[in-house]
């Protein structure tokens, strides 16, 4: 349980417009003026072995890591 002093400081911070919680996707610039990098989420996909093998060969041909290759592939497909 928060002490009375803690509650008073939180109440004062809210009254002054200081954020106590941020919504997902909300960010504030740091001291360097840059916004934080967007949060990443993990996605798991089950593939047939033959498709996984073909994917690994293609990734090796491109000379990049799997994450970079798949992110580029999805960005092209989604138009982002």
Rosetta silent file (secondary structure, phi, psi, omega in degrees, C-alpha in Angstrom):
SEQUENCE: XXXXXXXXXXXXXXXXXXXXXXXXXXXXXXXXXXXXXXXXXXXXXXXXXXXXXXXXXXXXXXXXXXXXXXXXXXXXXXXX
SCORE:     score description
SCORE:     0.000 S_00000001
   1 L     0.000  135.973 -177.532    0.000    0.000    0.000 S_00000001
   2 L   -73.534  143.831  177.735    1.339    3.436   -0.946 S_00000001
   3 L   -75.019  164.508 -179.923    2.167    5.853    1.822 S_00000001
   4 H   -59.941  -38.488  179.513    0.349    9.155    2.132 S_00000001
   5 H   -62.101  -42.716  178.544    3.482   10.974    0.921 S_00000001
   6 H   -63.602  -44.261  178.871    3.607    8.819   -2.227 S_00000001
   7 H   -62.114  -40.695  179.003   -0.078    9.399   -2.909 S_00000001
   8 H   -63.827  -41.608  179.246    0.393   13.164   -2.470 S_00000001
   9 H   -66.287  -40.344  177.246    3.324   13.199   -4.905 S_00000001
  10 H   -63.818  -42.962  178.797    1.350   11.192   -7.494 S_00000001
  11 H   -61.596  -42.639  179.376   -1.640   13.520   -7.116 S_00000001
  12 H   -65.272  -40.297  179.397    0.635   16.571   -7.552 S_00000001
  13 H   -63.293  -42.752  178.384    2.279   15.037  -10.635 S_00000001
  14 H   -63.843  -40.798 -179.218   -1.108   14.396  -12.237 S_00000001
  15 H   -64.050  -30.472 -179.911   -2.257   17.935  -11.445 S_00000001
  16 L   -88.063    3.131  177.594    0.850   19.306  -13.185 S_00000001
  17 L    85.984    6.615  177.870    0.188   17.260  -16.293 S_00000001
  18 L   -73.017  129.818 -179.918    2.990   14.781  -15.695 S_00000001
  19 L   -71.810  134.650  174.886    2.068   11.422  -17.175 S_00000001
  20 L  -100.784  -26.300  175.575    1.911    8.610  -14.665 S_00000001
  21 L  -139.446  148.672  176.688    1.001    5.973  -17.256 S_00000001
  22 L  -116.846  147.034  174.937    1.349    5.883  -21.016 S_00000001
  23 L   -78.133  158.058  177.658   -0.887    4.116  -23.471 S_00000001
  24 L   -57.305  133.818  179.225    0.578    1.516  -25.805 S_00000001
  25 L    89.416  -12.974  178.661    2.291    3.214  -28.728 S_00000001
  26 L   -82.605  137.445  177.449    2.661    6.511  -26.895 S_00000001
  27 L  -143.299  156.759  174.815    6.192    7.759  -26.587 S_00000001
  28 L  -122.913  148.612 -179.506    8.014   10.833  -25.495 S_00000001
  29 L   -67.826  142.800  177.220   11.270   12.094  -26.885 S_00000001
  30 L   -83.745 -171.622 -178.588   14.332   11.414  -24.798 S_00000001
  31 L   -60.216  -29.786 -179.672   17.098   13.856  -23.950 S_00000001
  32 L   -84.038   -1.446  177.729   18.537   13.370  -27.449 S_00000001
  33 L    84.275    0.308 -178.741   15.184   14.335  -29.030 S_00000001
  34 L   -93.251  141.817  175.565   14.660   10.915  -30.616 S_00000001
  35 L   -76.347  150.125  178.661   11.459    8.936  -30.188 S_00000001
  36 L   -65.828  154.502  178.275   11.819    5.429  -28.797 S_00000001
  37 L   -68.001  141.397 -179.621   11.905    2.533  -31.236 S_00000001
  38 L   -59.239  138.747  179.427    8.515    0.933  -31.793 S_00000001
  39 L   -61.702  141.125  179.061    7.890   -2.071  -29.554 S_00000001
  40 L  -104.536  151.194  175.666    8.315   -5.400  -31.284 S_00000001
  41 L  -123.589  150.245 -179.132    6.151   -8.492  -30.898 S_00000001
  42 L   -91.856  137.527  178.314    7.115  -12.083  -31.585 S_00000001
  43 L  -123.547  132.860  178.410    5.240  -14.060  -34.243 S_00000001
  44 L  -115.855  132.269 -179.028    5.478  -17.837  -34.599 S_00000001
  45 L  -130.898  131.563  174.851    4.496  -19.572  -37.814 S_00000001
  46 L   -88.458  129.204 -179.770    4.437  -23.305  -38.502 S_00000001
  47 L  -123.753  149.848  170.418    5.769  -24.160  -41.972 S_00000001
  48 L   -63.124  149.667 -178.160    6.054  -27.407  -43.887 S_00000001
  49 H   -55.234  -40.397 -177.784    9.662  -28.647  -43.890 S_00000001
  50 H   -64.506  -38.934  178.648   10.002  -28.112  -47.639 S_00000001
  51 H   -69.361  -39.532  178.266    8.902  -24.477  -47.355 S_00000001
  52 H   -63.118  -42.408  178.205   11.241  -23.888  -44.412 S_00000001
  53 H   -61.851  -46.150  179.133   14.137  -25.378  -46.372 S_00000001
  54 H   -62.627  -40.153  178.463   13.352  -23.187  -49.392 S_00000001
  55 H   -62.145  -46.591 -179.541   13.084  -20.137  -47.133 S_00000001
  56 H   -61.636  -39.931  177.695   16.473  -20.837  -45.516 S_00000001
  57 H   -63.189  -44.083 -179.742   18.096  -21.237  -48.954 S_00000001
  58 H   -63.596  -41.342  178.271   16.580  -17.957  -50.153 S_00000001
  59 H   -62.410  -42.940  178.466   17.727  -16.152  -47.018 S_00000001
  60 H   -62.677  -41.018  178.400   21.262  -17.500  -47.524 S_00000001
  61 H   -61.601  -37.420 -179.347   21.207  -16.346  -51.170 S_00000001
  62 H   -73.401  -23.792  178.679   20.206  -12.822  -50.051 S_00000001
  63 L    75.204   26.803  177.414   23.051  -12.727  -47.548 S_00000001
  64 L  -124.614  170.967  176.867   20.996  -11.268  -44.690 S_00000001
  65 L   -78.530  164.006 -174.985   19.706  -12.664  -41.413 S_00000001
  66 H   -60.702  -42.213 -178.888   16.274  -14.302  -41.264 S_00000001
  67 H   -61.081  -45.732 -179.924   14.606  -11.446  -39.358 S_00000001
  68 H   -62.043  -45.808 -179.434   15.723   -8.839  -41.875 S_00000001
  69 H   -60.324  -48.558 -176.546   14.636  -10.975  -44.828 S_00000001
  70 H   -68.459  -38.421  176.897   11.199  -11.762  -43.382 S_00000001
  71 H   -62.654  -41.808  178.703   10.585   -8.148  -42.286 S_00000001
  72 H   -64.649  -42.902  179.759   11.432   -6.920  -45.813 S_00000001
  73 H   -60.230  -46.210  179.275    9.193   -9.589  -47.343 S_00000001
  74 H   -67.593  -39.085  179.643    6.285   -8.630  -45.095 S_00000001
  75 H   -62.234  -42.143  177.784    6.822   -4.884  -45.630 S_00000001
  76 H   -64.731  -43.721 -177.941    6.656   -5.370  -49.420 S_00000001
  77 H   -65.971  -38.197 -177.406    3.584   -7.574  -49.120 S_00000001
  78 H   -89.876   -7.846  179.526    1.776   -5.186  -46.742 S_00000001
  79 L    71.000   32.757  179.518    2.863   -2.042  -48.565 S_00000001
  80 L  -109.432    0.000    0.000    4.512   -0.481  -45.514 S_00000001
